[in-house]
Amino acid sequence: MHLSTEELTRSLPQILEAPPDQGRIEMIVVRPGEDQREVVQSAKLDPDLGVVGDNWHDRAGDRDPDQYVLSQVTFMSSRVVEAIAGSRDRWPLAGDQIYVDMDLSVDNLPPGTRLQVGEAELEVTAIPHTGCKKFATRYGPEALRFVNVGEGRDRRFRGMYAKVVQAGSFQVGDRVEKLPVAGS
């Protein structure tokens, strides 16, 4: 079932009410292989591996390692994926690892922002996270436009990338908090 642009737009008020400074992890998904998804209750973050058990590291191929590390971990707003996917069993199809109830917009979490995720610390990166052909197939072309164009792009409805700064464990229900900027 794919939603129309009108149906998706009706979800905007709920999406825009996401908390700005302290969110909550709603779902964790590990991708052990191509097109495989495992919903888990807890996971570990590692500066070299990203989400331990996820195949992110195996997909590096010939990419520049300095750039590739900037896309270790993907976050998506649980409010956005709920609006697009409907039932929770369809959330993992988006392909992200951490689904969080938090405002992921560029204005709220600019590149360089540090986040406490359970015991770990991550840094938001500048690499844009955009929907692709697979996203459109799974959720529809209107959903792809909803996340990739205009307000959806500016508010990172498709999600965002982060890199692991400090290793640690995290679990569903943990808080995700913006950390103070150094020197402030």
C-alpha positions in Angstrom: 0.0 0.0 0.0 1.5 3.3 -1.1 0.1 6.6 0.3 -0.7 9.6 -1.8 1.0 13.0 -1.4 -2.2 14.3 0.3 -2.2 11.4 2.8 1.5 12.0 3.6 1.0 15.7 4.0 -1.7 15.1 6.6 1.0 13.5 8.8 3.2 16.7 8.9 1.8 18.2 12.2 2.6 15.0 14.0 6.1 14.7 12.4 6.9 18.3 13.2 6.1 17.8 17.0 9.2 15.5 17.4 11.3 16.5 20.3 14.4 18.6 19.4 16.9 17.9 22.2 16.2 14.5 23.6 14.7 11.6 21.6 13.9 8.0 22.2 15.1 4.9 20.3 12.0 3.2 18.9 13.6 0.5 16.8 17.0 -1.0 16.0 17.6 -2.9 12.7 20.7 -4.8 11.8 21.4 -5.6 8.2 23.5 -8.8 8.2 23.4 -9.2 4.4 22.0 -7.6 1.3 18.2 -7.1 1.6 18.3 -8.8 5.1 16.8 -7.1 8.1 16.8 -8.2 11.8 15.0 -6.2 14.4 17.0 -6.3 17.6 16.4 -5.0 21.1 20.0 -3.9 21.7 23.2 -3.4 19.7 26.8 -2.1 20.0 28.4 0.8 18.2 32.0 0.6 17.2 34.2 3.4 15.6 35.5 0.9 13.0 32.5 -1.3 12.4 29.5 1.0 12.9 26.6 -1.0 14.2 28.2 -4.4 15.2 26.6 -7.2 13.1 25.5 -4.9 10.4 27.0 -5.3 6.9 27.9 -1.6 6.5 31.6 -2.3 6.8 31.5 -5.1 4.2 30.0 -2.8 1.6 32.9 -0.3 1.6 34.4 -1.8 -1.5 36.7 0.7 -3.3 35.2 3.8 -1.7 37.3 6.4 0.0 37.6 5.1 3.6 37.6 8.7 5.0 34.3 9.4 3.3 32.8 6.0 3.8 33.2 6.2 7.6 30.9 9.3 7.5 28.0 7.0 6.6 28.5 4.3 9.3 25.1 4.7 11.0 21.7 5.7 9.6 19.0 7.3 11.6 15.4 7.8 10.5 12.6 9.6 12.4 10.1 7.1 13.7 7.3 9.6 13.1 8.2 9.9 9.4 8.6 6.1 8.9 5.3 5.5 10.7 3.6 8.0 8.4 5.1 6.4 5.3 5.2 2.7 6.1 2.3 2.4 8.5 2.7 -0.8 10.5 5.9 -1.3 12.4 6.7 -4.5 10.6 7.3 -2.4 7.4 9.7 0.1 9.1 12.8 -2.0 8.5 12.2 -1.9 4.7 13.6 1.7 4.8 17.0 0.2 5.4 18.0 2.3 8.3 19.5 1.1 11.6 18.2 3.4 14.3 14.6 4.7 14.3 14.3 7.5 16.8 11.5 9.9 17.9 13.5 13.1 17.5 13.7 16.1 15.2 16.5 15.2 12.7 16.4 18.4 10.7 19.5 20.1 9.6 18.5 23.2 11.6 18.2 21.1 14.8 21.2 18.7 14.2 23.7 20.4 11.9 26.8 18.4 10.8 29.2 18.1 13.7 26.5 17.8 16.3 27.3 15.1 18.9 24.7 12.7 20.1 24.7 10.4 23.2 23.1 7.2 22.1 22.9 4.8 25.1 26.6 4.4 26.1 27.9 5.5 22.7 28.6 8.9 21.2 28.0 9.7 17.6 28.6 12.7 15.4 26.1 13.9 12.7 27.8 14.1 9.3 27.2 16.3 6.3 26.6 13.5 3.8 23.0 13.7 2.6 20.8 10.6 3.1 18.3 10.4 0.3 15.7 7.9 -0.8 16.5 5.7 -3.8 14.7 3.4 -6.3 14.3 0.7 -3.6 12.7 3.2 -1.3 10.2 4.2 -4.0 9.4 0.6 -4.8 8.8 -0.2 -1.1 6.8 2.9 -0.2 5.8 4.5 -3.4 7.0 7.4 -5.6 5.0 10.0 -3.6 6.8 8.9 -0.4 10.1 9.3 -2.2 9.2 12.9 -3.2 7.9 13.5 0.4 11.3 12.7 1.9 13.6 14.0 -0.9 12.1 17.3 -2.0 11.6 20.7 -0.3 10.6 20.6 3.4 11.2 16.8 3.5 14.8 17.2 2.3 15.4 20.2 4.6 14.0 18.4 7.6 15.8 15.2 6.7 12.6 13.1 6.5 14.7 10.4 4.8 17.1 10.4 7.7 20.7 11.2 8.4 24.1 9.7 8.6 26.4 9.7 11.7 29.8 8.3 12.6 30.7 6.6 15.8 33.0 8.7 18.0 32.9 6.6 21.2 31.9 2.9 21.3 29.1 1.7 23.5 25.9 -0.3 23.7 22.4 1.0 23.2 18.9 -0.5 23.3 15.3 0.2 22.3 13.9 2.8 24.8 17.3 4.5 25.4 17.4 8.3 25.1 19.2 10.1 22.3 20.5 13.4 23.5 22.2 16.3 21.9 25.4 17.0 23.6 26.6 20.5 24.4 28.9 22.1 21.9 32.5 22.1 23.1 33.4 25.5 24.6 29.9 26.6 25.3 
